Structure formats: C-alpha cells, structure tokens
Amino acid sequence: MEDRHPNKSLPQLLMLLPLELSWIALTLLSPVFLPLSLGALFWLTLFPACALFNRFRGQVPYRLQQLQFFWLIGLGIGIGRSIPAFWLAFCVGAAVMIGGLVLLIKLPKRLGWTLEEQKPATPDALEPTPTTSEWRGASAWGGGEPEVTPEGEPIRLLDVCEIAMGGPLVCDYLLPDGSVVFNASPSAQFSTNGRYFVSPMPSRGRWGLLIYDRQERLLHHCNIDQFWELDEVTDTEVVGRVSPLTSDAAYRLSLSDLLANAQVQTMVAVRDLWLPDAFWQHLQADHQSRTLPAPNGAPKLELHTWIPDSLMPMEDPLAPLRYPVGELWLDGAATGLMLRQPDPEMVFSDNGSAFVCAATRGEHSGYWLWQRGQAWRLLDNLWQRLDREPHSTSPDLIALEAEHIRLRMEWAQPSLEYGDHGPVTSYTYSQLELEVGQTRRGKPQLGYANMPEVDLLLPLNDAPLLLQSAPLKNGERMTWQPLRDSKKGDLSAYQCQIGTWQVPGDWVLEHRVSDCGHFIALIAFADAPAVLHRVAIAEPRSESLHWLADDILDVHLQGFIHGQLHLLRLLGRNRYVPVTGPDQGNPERESQFEQPAPAPGLAYEFAQRDGDWRLFYRQQHASLEQGAWRLQAHRG
C-alpha cells in the first residue's frame, strides 16, 4: 500500500489503488462498528505510539498519521450513530471530529514531533524543501483575499466560486493596470518587490501555481501541486503549505526555478484590459465582423464587432467579451442597433422588403421592424404573462407575417411534490412522465407528454394581439384573443377560435392538444371569488364541446396522451409542519388532507399560497367512455 514513490508507472499505481482504498475503508469503518469504548481507547493509544516512533525513529510515520485521521472520522460517525436524535447526533459527531482534528494539529507542534510527509511526484528542479513558518497566509477557503497592491492600489474580485461544495474557492482578480488573472485562489501573495503576483490554482484534480509577472505582463503556469496556501513570497522564494486537510506541511521553493520550469502565456490588450492570450483567442470567433445571410431583395446587412471603449469601470468588465454584441450596418450605414453575436435573432418577409430583429438601441430593447422606405420602429410587446398563467420559456423569433411577427415558446408543466399528490412544488421544462395504464402484472405503463408549444403573434400595425396553439390534425390552430383581466389582475380571459369555429364562452390560456391531434382540452375562465373548475374537450371536426361533469377545483392540466387527459385537482389543505431532519414528516398524513376545499365559487382565497398551509392536489385523468368524457377514479 506504499503510495509515496513518485516514479511508479500508471499500471503499478492502478494495481495499488484497490489496496489503498481497502486500507482507507478499513481504518474508516472499523470504529463505526466496533464498541465505542474500544474504538476510542484504540485511538488514544495511537498517541503514545506516535511518541515512541518520534523518539526512536526521528519522525512519525505517514501511515500512522493516516490511521489517526481516518479512525477519528469513523469514531465521530460511530458516536453519531449511537444517538437517536438526528441534530444532536450530528452536532456531537461533528464536535468529536473537529476536536480530534484540532488535537491532531496542535499536539505534534506542542511536543515537537517531526511528521513524515507524503512526497508527490515533482520535477527534480522543483523538489520542495520542508520548512517551518511562524506566519500563515490567507486560507484557501477565503476571507483573506488581497485587496490592494504593494503600491496601495485597489484590486477587484471579478468572480468567486467553490471548486466543490464546501471546498476551496476559485477567484478571478482584476489588477489596477487592467490585468485579469483567472482561476486563482484567495491565498494569493505579491512578491516583496511587488513584481510578481503569485497564487495557487485550485482544481478538483491536480492543483497548479500561477505567477504573474506584472512588469513583463507574462503569466506563468507551474505544474506543481505542493501549494494550497501561500504564506510569503520573497524576491527569491515562494513559501507556503500543502492541503490543510492532510499534513499542512510547509514548503519553500526557488522563484527562479519555478519560473524556469513554467509554461508561459502572454497577455494581450483588449481595450483597457490585459487578458491571457488563450482566453481571448477562445472568444474571438464570436467577435468577428461579417455579412449576415439575407434573402433576395433584402438590403445588405453587416454585423460589426462592438466593444465599449473602457471595460474596467463596468460592474462586470468581462460581460461584453463573454456575451458579445455587434452593431448592425444596413447598406453600408450604421444603424445604432446592437444585436447578439454570433447568431442574432432576425426574420425576413418573403420578398426581403422587411425584417424584424431583436436588438438594443440606447435604453430601448425589443423587436425592431425595418420596412423599405420607412424608419426603424420598435414594436410594442403588448402581452405579459400574469401570475396565474402558465410559466413559459423565452420566446424565439419564428416568422414575419403580413400583420404579425410570430414568436414561439413552450410552457412548463406542473408537478406535485409526491408524484400523484401533494402541493404543486415545481414546473418541469421537459417531457412529463405520466402513468397511462398498467400491465397484466400490475406494473405501471408510462407515457411522455411534451411541453405545450404556443405561438405569440405580436401585431405590426392595428391587428389584434393573438396567441396560437400547436397545429391540430387538420393543420388549424386554436387562436386566443384577449378580452379582459380578472379582478385580481392575475389571470386573463380570452375568446377562442379554431378556423371558422368561434368556440362559445370565455377561456384561459391553459390547454393541451391531444397527441392524436383531434382534440384540445380547455379551461373556462372564472373570476374571484371562484377558482378555475370547468374543463371542456373541444372537437374541431364536429365543432362541439364536451364538458367534464365534475367540477375540478383550481385545475392544472398536465398531458393529453394515449386518449387520456391528465390533470391536477385541488381537494383540500394540510397545516404546515416544518421538517427539521431526515426521516421526519408523516407520508401517510401527506397522502390525505385535513381541511376540505369549499365550493368552486368560493375557493379563491382558500387556493392562495399561505405560509401556514400546504395545498393538497390529486392527480387524475379523464378519458372517453361511451361517447362522453369522464373523470376516472385515481389509480392509487
């Protein structure tokens, strides 16, 4: 199980891996299942063993240190398992581990023990020298990031994130001269003379070391992972430590040797920033000026790269580079419109005499219309989703028509917390898995309902705003035209039409087109103090409506597949009981409800989200039986 030979080949290391994992598993799991008194006594006897090794051998073996560490973790888990109350077990187990780790760190230093170190593979020129340091630099977990240069100028942190949950942090620094150093660490240091900015390079795998030469503007990547935290950088040396999670061993390395063995990257000027050449090369493809494709008869359209003259003062100086825009030029003249690069949103009329693009000019953003012989015009987006209307994806430009521009979006689908019951806790932006039947052995048969596709038709002139469903079997679409908003302003009423058939009544946008294309499920509009509760199946072939006989309170539609309309109905609510730990809560209680919902005409306030109550919905489905659509009993 010896893992401290840097010259082992990859096959040898792979052969040793199972032994190493077995050793760790054995030391970690033994105290979990041994009697607690025996596990604790064994761990305490390891300290006299360490003292004896240090006295007669001159250092404490690395394997003995490893045994102490993993045995402590297992002991903390074992103590936690013996306590029935979750939070008490968690706190006691954590206290044992933290207290033991402090003892493992402090006691060897107090007694003057020499700890054998684990030697990673290192180039000969970069062989680290163990050292001791009274001064400790900033933690790799943050809190001590450099804020000013040695000259007293401020440093900006552009981005900070964890490399893993609870792990060390990764920082992007903006230095006062505009230099950006990516993937650095909070534990960064300037050299004594201020020329070099040195930082560990955190990673999920092998760490590295960054040395930025501020004078020459050269970025050095050192392939060495001994430094997780830096304590000091002199004019000649880098002093720091390996992971504090293991030995926390101190090292010092020659700065000249580090620079001599590093990979060097030049910095390039982009406006008032200095960026690593590889970073800028990666982005440049999206910043190229080019001629845009257009149909015959359309004007010549060019997209010219545009970057602000000054990036440093911006809240996010890198945003214009990572999310580039270009200025649109029309027949050789600048328009002042900024379009997304590299693929701007735009659609043309059939003859090319008009087009619409998504663009920004000054403070005005939206869809801009160009027509030959007319000035640019920003179109009004007259439709906004209200609180009780379906959640949707961002609309995409699809077509420019005679009276409208067509935008396409998809609607998210409601999901219950416990699958077929409970509160509506999320909306799925993907296919929804639904049970459509059972096999002879009683196993569920599953079907998949796609997200509903809806087109938004924004008017060009005096035409009305419209919304349309996906095409039905005959190619026609259901069309919604707004009538009025509800009293609460959270829902709109629409009139509906399919082809020449004006569907009687007022409706909401929530709907589902059947997968066969012959039916479309609709919900009748209802205003407060009522909730939505009447569902109809429209059949365009016969221009008829088939109403479900049952009132379905606060109905939400899910899918219309395999001849079944899947929906959610509100039955009642439960008083909210906070869950304070795992295995808490009462699934049996959550499958029922305490307080039944009132009549549909009085249920609006009952159906509102309330911190003291959790609404209880049940998933059901309706199907066609003997010529009528009927709500079926719940399968569960």
C-alpha positions in Angstrom: 0.0 0.0 0.0 3.0 2.3 -0.2 2.0 5.3 -2.3 4.9 7.6 -1.8 7.1 6.5 -4.7 6.7 9.2 -7.4 8.3 7.1 -10.1 5.7 4.3 -10.2 4.2 3.7 -13.6 0.4 4.1 -14.2 -0.2 0.3 -14.3 1.6 0.0 -11.0 -0.5 2.8 -9.5 -3.7 1.2 -10.7 -2.7 -2.1 -9.2 -2.1 -0.4 -5.9 -5.4 1.5 -6.0 -7.6 -1.3 -4.6 -5.2 -1.9 -1.7 -5.1 1.8 -0.9 -8.9 2.0 -1.0 -9.2 -1.1 1.2 -6.8 0.4 3.7 -8.8 3.6 3.9 -12.1 1.7 4.2 -10.8 -0.5 6.9 -9.5 2.4 9.0 -12.6 4.5 8.4 -15.3 1.8 9.0 -13.7 -0.2 11.9 -14.5 2.4 14.6 -18.0 2.8 13.1 -18.9 -0.8 14.0 -16.6 -1.5 17.0 -17.9 -0.8 20.5 -17.4 2.9 21.1 -15.3 2.4 24.2 -12.9 0.1 22.3 -12.7 2.5 19.3 -12.0 5.5 21.5 -9.4 3.6 23.5 -7.6 2.4 20.4 -7.4 6.0 19.0 -6.0 7.3 22.2 -3.3 4.6 22.3 -2.1 5.9 18.9 -0.6 9.0 20.5 1.9 7.0 22.7 2.8 5.1 19.6 3.5 8.3 17.7 5.7 9.5 20.6 7.7 6.3 20.5 8.2 6.4 16.8 9.3 10.1 17.0 11.8 9.3 19.8 13.4 6.2 18.3 12.9 6.8 14.5 13.1 10.5 14.5 9.7 11.1 12.8 6.1 9.9 13.0 5.3 7.5 10.0 2.9 8.8 7.4 0.7 5.7 7.7 0.3 6.2 11.4 -0.8 9.8 10.9 -3.3 8.5 8.2 -4.6 5.9 10.6 -5.2 8.5 13.3 -7.1 10.8 10.9 -9.4 8.2 9.3 -10.0 6.4 12.6 -11.1 9.8 14.1 -13.6 10.3 11.3 -15.1 6.8 11.7 -15.2 7.3 15.5 -17.2 10.5 15.1 -19.6 8.7 12.7 -20.0 5.8 15.2 -20.7 8.2 18.1 -23.3 10.0 16.0 -25.0 6.7 15.0 -25.4 5.8 18.7 -27.6 8.9 19.3 -31.2 8.6 18.1 -32.0 12.4 17.8 -30.6 13.5 14.4 -29.5 17.0 15.2 -28.0 16.0 18.5 -26.2 13.1 16.8 -24.9 15.5 14.0 -23.7 18.1 16.5 -21.9 15.6 18.8 -20.3 13.7 15.9 -19.1 16.9 14.3 -17.8 18.1 17.7 -15.8 14.9 18.1 -14.3 15.2 14.7 -13.4 18.9 15.0 -12.0 18.5 18.5 -9.9 15.5 17.4 -8.6 17.3 14.3 -7.5 20.3 16.5 -5.7 17.8 18.8 -4.0 16.1 15.8 -2.8 19.5 14.5 -1.8 21.2 17.8 -0.3 18.3 19.8 2.5 17.4 17.4 3.6 21.0 17.3 3.4 21.4 21.0 5.5 18.2 21.6 7.9 18.9 18.8 7.2 15.8 16.8 8.5 15.5 13.2 5.9 14.3 10.8 6.9 12.2 7.8 5.5 13.8 4.7 3.9 12.2 1.6 6.1 13.0 -1.4 4.2 13.7 -4.6 5.9 13.5 -8.0 7.9 16.6 -8.6 10.4 17.6 -11.2 13.9 17.5 -9.8 14.4 21.2 -10.3 11.3 21.9 -8.3 11.9 19.5 -5.4 10.4 21.3 -2.4 12.2 22.0 0.8 10.3 21.3 4.0 10.3 24.3 6.3 8.5 25.8 9.2 6.8 29.2 9.1 5.5 31.2 12.0 3.4 33.4 9.7 0.4 31.8 8.0 -1.1 33.3 4.9 -4.7 33.5 3.9 -6.9 30.4 3.8 -7.8 28.7 0.5 -11.4 28.8 1.7 -11.5 32.6 1.5 -11.6 35.5 3.9 -8.1 36.9 3.3 -8.0 37.8 -0.4 -5.5 40.6 -1.3 -7.4 43.9 -1.6 -4.6 46.2 -2.6 -1.3 46.0 -4.4 2.0 46.8 -2.7 1.7 50.3 -4.2 -1.7 50.7 -2.4 -3.9 50.5 -5.4 -7.2 48.5 -5.1 -7.7 45.0 -6.5 -11.1 43.8 -7.7 -12.6 40.3 -7.3 -14.5 39.6 -10.5 -15.8 36.2 -9.6 -15.6 33.8 -6.6 -16.9 30.2 -6.6 -16.2 26.9 -4.9 -14.5 24.1 -6.8 -16.8 21.7 -4.9 -19.5 22.1 -2.2 -17.7 23.3 0.8 -14.3 23.2 -1.0 -11.7 25.8 -1.6 -12.5 28.9 -3.6 -11.5 30.0 -7.1 -11.1 33.7 -7.7 -10.7 35.9 -10.8 -8.7 39.0 -10.0 -8.6 42.4 -11.8 -5.4 44.2 -11.0 -5.2 48.0 -11.2 -3.4 48.1 -14.6 -6.3 46.0 -16.1 -4.6 42.6 -15.9 -7.1 39.8 -15.3 -5.8 36.7 -13.5 -8.2 33.8 -13.8 -8.6 30.7 -11.7 -6.6 32.0 -8.8 -7.0 31.5 -5.0 -7.9 33.6 -2.0 -4.5 32.7 -0.7 -2.5 34.9 -3.1 0.6 36.9 -2.4 2.7 39.6 -4.0 6.4 39.2 -4.0 8.4 41.6 -1.7 9.4 43.8 -4.6 5.8 43.8 -6.0 6.8 42.4 -9.4 5.1 39.1 -9.1 1.5 38.2 -8.2 1.6 34.5 -7.1 -1.4 32.3 -6.4 -2.3 28.6 -6.1 -4.5 27.4 -8.9 -7.3 25.4 -7.2 -8.6 22.3 -9.0 -10.8 19.2 -8.5 -7.7 17.2 -9.5 -4.1 18.3 -9.6 -3.5 21.9 -8.4 -1.1 24.3 -10.0 0.6 27.6 -9.2 0.2 30.9 -11.1 2.9 33.5 -11.2 2.0 36.7 -13.0 5.0 39.0 -13.9 3.4 42.4 -13.6 6.4 44.1 -15.2 6.6 41.9 -18.4 2.9 41.0 -18.4 3.6 37.3 -18.7 1.6 34.6 -16.9 3.5 31.5 -15.8 1.7 28.2 -15.1 3.7 26.0 -12.8 2.9 22.3 -12.9 3.4 21.8 -9.1 0.7 21.0 -6.5 2.6 21.4 -3.2 1.0 24.8 -2.6 -2.7 25.1 -1.5 -2.0 28.1 0.6 0.8 30.7 0.5 2.5 32.3 3.5 5.1 34.5 1.9 6.6 35.4 -1.5 10.0 37.0 -1.3 12.2 38.2 -4.2 13.7 34.7 -4.4 11.3 32.2 -2.8 7.7 31.0 -2.6 6.8 29.8 0.9 3.5 28.0 1.6 1.8 24.8 2.6 0.1 21.8 1.1 -3.6 21.0 1.9 -4.5 21.8 5.5 -6.9 18.8 5.1 -3.9 16.4 5.2 -0.5 17.2 6.6 -0.5 21.0 6.3 3.2 20.7 5.6 5.2 23.8 4.9 7.4 24.2 1.8 9.6 26.8 0.2 10.6 26.7 -3.5 13.0 28.9 -5.5 11.1 31.5 -7.5 13.7 31.3 -10.3 13.3 27.5 -10.6 9.6 27.9 -10.7 9.7 30.4 -13.5 12.3 28.4 -15.4 10.0 25.3 -15.5 6.7 27.0 -16.1 4.6 27.3 -19.2 4.5 31.0 -20.2 1.4 32.7 -21.6 1.4 36.2 -23.0 -1.2 38.8 -22.2 -3.0 40.8 -24.9 -4.6 44.2 -24.7 -8.4 44.3 -25.2 -9.4 47.9 -24.7 -8.2 48.8 -21.2 -7.9 45.1 -20.0 -5.0 42.7 -20.3 -6.1 39.1 -20.8 -4.4 35.8 -21.3 -3.9 35.2 -25.0 -5.6 31.8 -24.8 -8.7 33.3 -23.2 -9.1 36.0 -25.8 -8.4 33.5 -28.7 -11.2 31.3 -27.4 -13.7 34.3 -27.5 -12.5 35.9 -30.7 -14.5 33.7 -33.1 -17.7 35.2 -31.7 -16.4 38.8 -32.2 -15.8 38.6 -35.9 -17.4 41.2 -38.1 -19.3 39.6 -41.0 -22.1 39.9 -43.6 -25.4 38.4 -42.5 -27.3 36.0 -44.7 -30.5 37.5 -46.2 -33.0 36.6 -48.9 -33.1 38.1 -52.4 -34.4 41.6 -52.4 -33.2 42.3 -48.9 -30.7 45.1 -48.1 -27.0 44.3 -47.4 -26.7 43.6 -43.7 -23.4 43.6 -41.8 -22.6 42.9 -38.2 -19.6 45.0 -37.0 -17.9 43.9 -33.7 -18.5 46.4 -31.0 -16.7 46.5 -27.6 -17.0 49.5 -25.2 -14.0 51.8 -25.2 -13.5 51.2 -21.5 -14.3 47.9 -19.7 -12.6 48.4 -16.3 -15.3 50.7 -14.8 -18.1 48.3 -15.6 -19.7 46.2 -12.9 -18.7 43.1 -14.9 -15.8 44.1 -17.2 -15.8 40.7 -19.0 -19.6 40.6 -19.9 -19.2 42.4 -23.2 -16.5 39.9 -24.2 -18.3 36.8 -23.0 -21.7 37.9 -24.4 -20.7 39.8 -27.4 -22.9 42.1 -29.5 -22.3 43.7 -32.9 -23.6 46.9 -34.5 -25.9 46.3 -37.4 -25.0 48.1 -40.6 -27.6 48.4 -43.4 -26.4 49.1 -46.9 -23.1 50.4 -45.6 -24.6 52.7 -42.9 -24.6 52.2 -39.2 -28.0 51.8 -37.6 -27.0 52.1 -33.9 -28.8 48.8 -33.2 -26.8 46.2 -31.2 -27.5 42.6 -32.0 -26.4 39.4 -30.2 -23.4 37.7 -31.6 -22.6 35.3 -33.2 -26.2 34.4 -34.1 -28.6 37.4 -34.0 -32.3 36.9 -33.8 -33.9 38.1 -37.0 -36.6 37.1 -39.5 -37.4 38.4 -43.1 -40.5 38.8 -45.1 -40.7 36.5 -48.1 -39.6 39.2 -50.6 -36.9 40.7 -48.3 -38.6 44.1 -48.2 -38.9 44.0 -44.4 -37.3 42.2 -41.5 -37.5 42.2 -37.7 -34.5 41.8 -35.3 -34.1 41.5 -31.6 -31.8 44.4 -30.7 -30.9 47.2 -28.3 -30.5 50.9 -29.1 -29.6 53.0 -26.1 -32.0 52.2 -23.4 -34.6 50.6 -25.7 -34.6 46.9 -26.2 -37.0 44.7 -28.0 -38.1 43.7 -31.6 -37.2 46.4 -34.2 -39.0 46.5 -37.5 -37.4 47.7 -40.8 -39.5 48.2 -43.9 -38.2 49.6 -47.1 -38.8 53.3 -47.4 -39.8 53.6 -43.7 -37.9 54.5 -40.5 -37.0 51.9 -37.9 -39.8 51.1 -35.4 -39.7 49.4 -32.0 -42.6 47.1 -31.7 -44.7 47.1 -28.6 -44.8 43.8 -26.7 -48.4 44.0 -25.5 -48.5 40.6 -23.9 -47.2 39.8 -20.4 -47.7 36.6 -18.5 -49.8 37.1 -15.4 -49.3 35.4 -12.1 -51.8 32.5 -12.6 -50.9 31.9 -16.2 -48.5 29.2 -17.4 -44.8 29.5 -17.0 -43.0 29.7 -20.3 -39.6 29.6 -22.0 -38.2 32.7 -23.6 -39.9 33.3 -27.0 -37.9 32.8 -30.2 -38.5 34.7 -33.4 -40.1 32.4 -36.0 -41.5 34.4 -38.9 -42.5 37.8 -40.2 -46.1 37.7 -41.5 -48.4 40.3 -43.1 -49.9 41.6 -39.9 -47.8 40.0 -37.1 -44.4 38.7 -36.1 -44.6 35.1 -34.9 -42.7 34.1 -31.7 -42.6 30.6 -30.3 -42.4 29.5 -26.7 -43.1 26.3 -24.7 -45.0 26.0 -21.4 -43.6 24.3 -18.3 -45.7 21.6 -16.8 -46.8 21.5 -13.1 -45.6 18.7 -10.9 -46.7 17.5 -7.5 -44.3 17.0 -4.6 -45.2 13.3 -4.1 -45.7 12.4 -7.7 -49.5 11.9 -7.7 -50.5 14.0 -4.7 -49.3 16.9 -2.5 -48.7 20.6 -3.3 -47.6 21.9 -6.7 -43.9 22.5 -5.9 -42.3 22.8 -9.3 -42.7 23.3 -13.0 -41.0 20.9 -15.4 -39.3 22.3 -18.5 -39.1 19.0 -20.3 -41.2 16.0 -21.1 -43.5 14.9 -18.3 -43.7 11.2 -17.3 -47.3 10.0 -16.8 -48.9 6.7 -16.0 -51.2 5.7 -18.8 -52.1 2.2 -17.8 -51.0 -1.0 -16.1 -49.6 -4.3 -17.4 -51.2 -7.6 -16.6 -48.8 -7.9 -13.7 -50.0 -4.6 -12.3 -46.9 -2.6 -13.2 -47.4 0.9 -14.4 -47.2 1.7 -18.1 -45.7 5.1 -18.8 -46.2 7.7 -21.4 -44.5 11.1 -22.0 -46.2 14.4 -22.5 -44.3 17.1 -24.4 -44.3 20.7 -23.3 -47.2 22.6 -25.0 -46.0 24.7 -27.9 -47.6 28.2 -28.1 -47.0 31.0 -30.7 -47.3 34.6 -29.7 -48.4 36.9 -32.6 -47.3 40.5 -32.0 -49.2 43.0 -34.2 -47.2 45.1 -36.7 -49.9 47.8 -37.0 -53.6 47.7 -36.0 -54.0 44.0 -35.9 -55.0 42.4 -32.6 -52.5 40.5 -30.4 -53.1 36.8 -30.7 -51.8 33.5 -29.3 -52.0 30.2 -31.1 -51.7 26.5 -30.1 -49.6 23.9 -31.9 -51.3 22.7 -35.1 -54.2 20.2 -34.8 -54.6 17.2 -37.1 -56.0 19.3 -40.0 -53.3 21.9 -39.6 -55.5 24.5 -38.0 -54.6 26.1 -34.7 -56.6 27.3 -31.7 -56.3 31.1 -31.5 -56.7 33.1 -28.3 -57.6 36.9 -28.4 -57.5 38.8 -25.1 -60.8 40.1 -23.7 -60.1 41.3 -20.1 -58.2 40.7 -17.0 -59.6 39.3 -13.8 -60.5 41.4 -10.8 -57.2 40.5 -9.1 -55.2 41.1 -12.2 -53.6 37.6 -12.1 -55.5 35.9 -15.0 -56.8 37.0 -18.4 -60.0 35.9 -20.2 -59.8 35.1 -23.9 -62.1 34.3 -26.8 -61.1 31.3 -28.8 -61.4 30.3 -32.4 -60.4 27.3 -34.5 -60.6 28.0 -38.2 -64.1 29.5 -38.7 -65.5 28.0 -35.5 -65.9 30.6 -32.7 -65.7 28.5 -29.5 -68.5 29.8 -27.2 -67.6 31.1 -23.8 -64.6 32.8 -22.2 -61.4 30.8 -21.7 -57.9 30.9 -20.2 -54.6 30.1 -21.9 -54.1 26.8 -20.1 -54.8 24.0 -22.6 -53.5 20.7 -24.0 -53.6 19.5 -27.6 -54.1 15.7 -27.7 -51.3 13.6 -29.2 -53.7 12.4 -31.9 -54.4 16.0 -32.9 -58.2 15.6 -32.9 -59.0 17.2 -29.5 -57.9 20.2 -27.4 -58.6 20.5 -23.7 -59.7 23.9 -22.5 -60.4 25.5 -19.1 -63.3 28.0 -18.8 -62.4 31.4 -17.3 -63.7 32.0 -13.7 -63.2 35.2 -11.7 -62.7 35.6 -7.9 -64.1 34.6 -5.6 -64.3 31.5 -7.8 -61.4 29.3 -9.0 -60.9 27.6 -12.3 -63.0 24.5 -12.2 -64.8 23.7 -15.6 -62.9 21.7 -18.2 -64.1 21.1 -21.7 -62.8 18.9 -24.6 -63.1 20.8 -27.9 -63.5 18.6 -31.1 -62.9 20.8 -34.2 -64.2 18.1 -36.6 -67.7 18.4 -35.2 -67.3 21.9 -33.8 -68.5 20.6 -30.4 -67.6 21.0 -26.8 -67.6 18.0 -24.4 -67.8 19.2 -20.8 -66.5 17.1 -17.9 -69.4 16.6 -15.5 -67.3 17.0 -12.4 -66.1 20.4 -11.0 -62.3 20.2 -10.8 -61.2 22.9 -8.3 -58.1 25.0 -9.3 -57.5 22.7 -12.2 -54.0 22.4 -13.7 -53.5 20.4 -16.9 -50.5 18.1 -17.4 -50.7 16.0 -20.6 -53.2 14.8 -23.2 -51.7 11.5 -24.4 -53.0 7.9 -25.2 -56.6 9.2 -25.1 -56.3 10.4 -21.6 -56.3 14.0 -20.2 -54.1 14.1 -17.1 -54.9 16.9 -14.7 -54.4 18.1 -11.1 -57.4 19.0 -8.9 -57.4 20.8 -5.5 -59.1 18.7 -2.8 -58.0 20.4 0.4 -55.0 21.5 2.5 -52.9 20.5 5.4 -51.4 22.7 8.2 -47.7 23.2 7.5 -45.4 21.3 9.8 -41.7 22.1 9.2 -39.4 19.2 8.7 -36.3 19.5 10.9 -34.4 16.4 9.9 -34.3 13.3 7.8 -37.0 10.6 8.4 -39.3 13.2 9.8 -42.7 14.2 8.4 -45.6 11.8 8.0 -46.0 10.4 4.5 -49.4 8.9 5.5 -50.6 12.3 6.6 -49.3 13.9 3.5 -51.4 11.5 1.4 -54.6 13.0 2.9 -55.9 16.4 3.8 -57.2 18.0 7.0 -59.4 20.7 5.6 -61.5 20.1 2.5 -61.8 22.8 -0.2 -65.0 24.9 -0.3 -67.4 25.1 -3.2 -65.7 26.2 -6.5 -67.4 29.6 -6.4 -65.9 30.4 -3.0 -62.5 28.8 -3.2 -60.3 31.6 -4.5 -58.9 32.7 -1.1 -58.6 29.0 0.0 -56.4 28.3 -3.0 -53.9 31.0 -2.4 -50.4 30.0 -1.1 -50.2 30.5 2.6 -47.2 30.0 4.9 -49.4 28.2 7.4 -51.0 25.7 5.0 -49.9 23.3 2.2 -52.4 22.9 -0.6 -53.3 19.3 -1.4 -53.8 18.3 -5.1 -54.5 14.9 -6.5 -53.5 13.7 -10.0 -56.4 12.2 -12.0 -57.2 11.6 -15.7 -60.3 11.8 -17.9 -61.0 9.6 -20.9 -63.7 9.0 -23.5 -66.2 6.3 -22.5 -69.5 5.5 -24.3 -69.3 8.8 -26.2 -68.7 11.0 -23.2 -65.5 12.3 -21.5 -65.5 11.2 -17.8 -63.2 11.7 -14.9 -61.7 8.4 -13.8 -61.0 7.2 -10.3 -57.5 7.8 -9.0 -55.3 4.8 -9.9 -53.5 4.7 -6.5 
